[in-house]
């Protein structure tokens, strides 16, 4: 049971840098172990994850190409509080904060950066099927959530300062460094879990779909879909290893036809959307009610529309703590 708990804690690693060097935006606002099966009734879970992303790879379709800027990296904190309302229903409140998002230009003057709070996510999940035997356990859980932007999506950068009167001229920063895309999105989620008690083996999978909305700038970033398969094994009593293989699809961006996205918002619409496959080894350690984990994500294949910055290195670490709220005894 403990191995089951810790593996689903670190189930998703979906804060993906995507949509292109000019377009930016994130496929999913969720990072680390943000989505999973259900908790037990009256059980709380709190977790905090840190995600580091760095890349200097650029692609035309699935081929390397000339860099359009030097490097991109981000440091992202993601927090979640979840509560088991009933044995079948769990509600979680989640949010993220970018310590920094930096795009280093080929020239120093072209470097742009930002920081700030990202989104608020309300995410209920409901267990629709459970079967326990002496040798195995099977679960199916469905979820539907709402993502609401809290941070900046239209922040600007100084591009010129007039030395005679000190007047500054601004341009809208590219979405690669905006803390949020500014839209309200719907999240749909499915989770399947199978454990074999005697073999200490776990098999589980999830499917994720995010229906992106329109933001006030007349932008609709591409819908996101992902399918992940996991296999986990207990190495020692408290140490576990899990291997994840995930495929994802991000649709092209849509926009108001009366707006020149490249001129006004630094977005090359043709350089949006992608197809990728990742592999992620994950190591976790559990002591009593606390689980710590770290995972490294490596891209096996990526096909990007137009010219985009690709995925390269992503490391996520986190810690989660679970506890029960005692039922009040009435005298």
C-alpha positions, -999 to +999 in steps of 0.1 A: +000+000+000+028+024+008+044+018-025+011+024-042+007+058-024+042+071-032+041+061-069+008+079-076+022+109-057+048+113-084+025+103-112+025+133-135+053+153-148+035+175-173+047+210-171+062+209-206+080+238-222+065+239-257+047+259-284+079+273-299+107+298-296+085+326-308+052+313-295+060+298-261+032+287-237+030+255-218+012+223-228+001+216-192+001+238-161+006+208-138+040+197-126+053+169-105+028+147-087-002+168-091-028+144-104-034+108-093-060+084-079-082+093-049-073+097-012-090+079+017-119+096+034-108+125+056-072+122+044-052+153+036-022+155+013+002+185+010+030+185-015+056+209-029+075+202-061+104+220-078+109+218-116+140+229-135+139+231-173+168+240-195+173+238-233+194+252-261+181+228-288+161+241-319+142+220-344+126+223-378+102+193-377+124+165-363+157+180-375+182+202-357+184+238-369+202+271-362+195+286-327+173+316-327+184+325-291+211+312-268+193+293-241+160+290-222+156+279-186+130+281-158+126+273-121+091+264-111+075+257-077+043+238-077+021+233-046-010+212-040-034+205-011-058+176-016-086+162+007-105+130+006-141+142+008-154+106+006-138+072-001-144+078-038-142+116-042-110+137-037-107+175-043-074+192-048-064+229-050-032+235-069-010+264-080+024+272-093+050+300-091+079+307-114+110+318-095+123+328-129+117+322-167+147+334-187+153+334-225+190+343-231+194+361-265+223+356-288+232+392-279+230+403-242+205+430-249+181+405-263+178+385-230+143+386-215+131+372-182+102+372-158+088+356-126+056+354-107+025+333-099+010+312-127-024+295-124-050+283-099-063+247-105-094+232-090-093+195-096-119+170-083-113+132-090-138+104-086-130+067-083-154+047-106-141+012-101-121-007-074-114-044-071-092-060-045-081-096-043-054-114-022-028-109-049-038-077-068-056-044-067-073-026-096-085+010-097-100+034-123-104+071-115-117+100-136-112+137-131-123+170-145-108+203-134-106+240-142-075+261-146-078+299-139-049+323-146-036+343-117-004+357-131+007+379-160+001+369-196+008+403-213+040+415-195+063+437-216+100+443-220+119+475-226+133+475-261+147+510-263+154+540-239+157+574-254+189+589-238+177+625-244+144+623-224+147+589-208+114+578-224+112+540-226+096+519-254+081+485-246+071+454-265+051+425-253+073+397-240+071+363-259+049+337-242+080+316-235+086+338-204+050+347-195+040+330-162+006+320-176-011+319-210-040+340-197-069+316-206-093+295-186-088+259-195-107+227-188-088+196-177-100+160-183-082+131-168-083+093-166-062+070-144-058+032-144-039+013-117-030-023-113-007-037-084+006-072-078+012-075-040+035-105-039+057-093-068+057-057-055+050-046-090+029-017-102+014-011-136-005+021-142-013+047-169-031+080-173-046+100-201-047+138-200-065+163-222-066+201-217-091+221-236-075+255-239-097+287-238-092+321-254-073+348-235-081+385-237-053+390-263-073+370-289-050+340-285-059+303-280-029+281-274-031+246-287-051+219-269-029+194-251-033+156-250-010+130-234-009+093-227+016+079-201+024+044-191+043+035-159+059+004-144+072+005-108+091-019-086+101-019-049+139-022-046+141-020-008+114-015+018+114+023+014+132+028-019+113+025-052+120+030-089+094+038-116+099+042-153+075+064-173+070+065-211+048+094-222+035+106-256+021+140-260+004+161-287-001+199-288-023+214-314-014+246-333-023+279-319-054+298-330-058+336-330-079+366-339-074+370-377-074+408-373-043+407-351-008+404-364+006+380-337+042+382-348+044+420-349+025+427-317+030+396-295+062+380-308+043+348-318+050+329-350+017+310-353+031+286-378+058+276-353+034+262-327+022+227-320+043+195-316+044+157-311+068+143-286+077+111-268+095+111-234+111+085-210+114+094-173+131+073-147+119+082-112+134+074-078+114+078-045+119+072-008+091+069+018+094+073+055+061+069+075+037+095+059+063+114+040+076+107+004+104+124-014+111+118-051+132+129-080+128+123-118+147+131-149+128+135-182+145+127-215+130+133-250+131+102-272+114+118-302+101+153-310+085+167-341+078+205-340+059+225-365+078+254-380+110+264-361+108+259-324+130+254-293+128+218-284+129+198-251+163+189-237+166+186-199+139+185-172+144+176-136+116+175-110+119+169-073+093+170-046+081+160-012+046+150-001+030+145+033-003+127+041-023+127+073-058+121+086-083+145+101-096+128+132-134+126+135-147+147+163-162+126+191-195+139+204-201+133+241 
